[in-house]
């Protein structure tokens, strides 16, 4: 019996979603010779460390995005990283005792990591001869930050040639780099019945449909986006707003008045985003790596508004460069862009063709097969 451990860290929703995507792909294989487990690395740290890890991230991206962007780029600098990396590694090691104990007891043959915290701890274990596990690190953005590089990683999975180039510049051997894509859950690559979804969700057919998503935490100017959609002139529009765990935002949007030719459906956290993508013409959302991977798997173009400096701006740069998305600096510019896209369907069609050239909808299955191969199973 071979063991595969999938490990993530709850610093944002994306790292967990990538881990779950690969887990579901492995489960579909139903290999009797394989035991697959999945854990949150932060569950095996002390409570204060886990609490601050997530709260600090949310504070920075929600309240101090400019400071977050500065910190992101500073720590990605080779010389700055050399100065601070020893402190980061020491902190991670001091707070990962229970994680190390778990790994020593479980003894996985292959570890799939979707967050650099776990990758760094595991690499240090291998360096000290405490683990023989082979490790796959999935980079969950379309460009690379230097913190993703852990010396004894056996394979890096990336979503773009730009991330692959970033790894090469950091002296990672080309043989370790796998351009397989960022994994979206299997449902995002499966055929769906659009008519059945429209009927089930009480949505209208044949009108321009916009999906607005604020991520698992309902982050971003969603209320302003919906108000901008409401101002689009003389075009019937159906908007679907997914607010995640932001209950306050749900209540605000439910009380918004819409124009006669506009229809708004408001929801909190949902587990069928793939269905809403199927019936939508365009997605307005943050440019987090997993959201981008999911949207491309379903071949839905994106409008990205004021991405957070750092991984979001770099992800949006990738999409815009590939003609697969539109990026706006301000919500006030949205009205004109939507009027242009809705009035010229050929623009939307062109973006969809561009997406087909770069999307990797089967990434979760390809990564699952890579892990099975690394276990030595047929």
Buried (B, 14 or more C-beta within 10 A) or exposed (E): EBBBBBBBBBBBBBBBBBBBBBBBBBEEEEBEEBBBEBBBBBEBBBEEBBEEBBEEBEEBBEEEBEEBBEBBBEBBEEEBBEEEBEEBBEEBBEBBEEBBEBBEEBEBBBBBBBBBBBBBBBBBBBEEEEBEBBBBBBBBBBBBBBBBBBEBBBBBBBBBEBBBBBBEEEEBEEEEBBBBBBBBBBBBBEEBEEEEBBEEBEBEEEBBBBBBBBBBBBBBBBBBBBBBBBEBEEBBBBBBBBBBBBEEBBEBBEEBEBBEBBBBBBBBBBEBBBBBBBBBBBBBBBBBBBBBBBBBBBBBBBBBBBBBBBBBBBBBBBBBEBBBBBBBEEBEBBBEBBBEBBEEEEBBEBBBEBBEEBBBBBBBBBBBBBBBEBBEBE
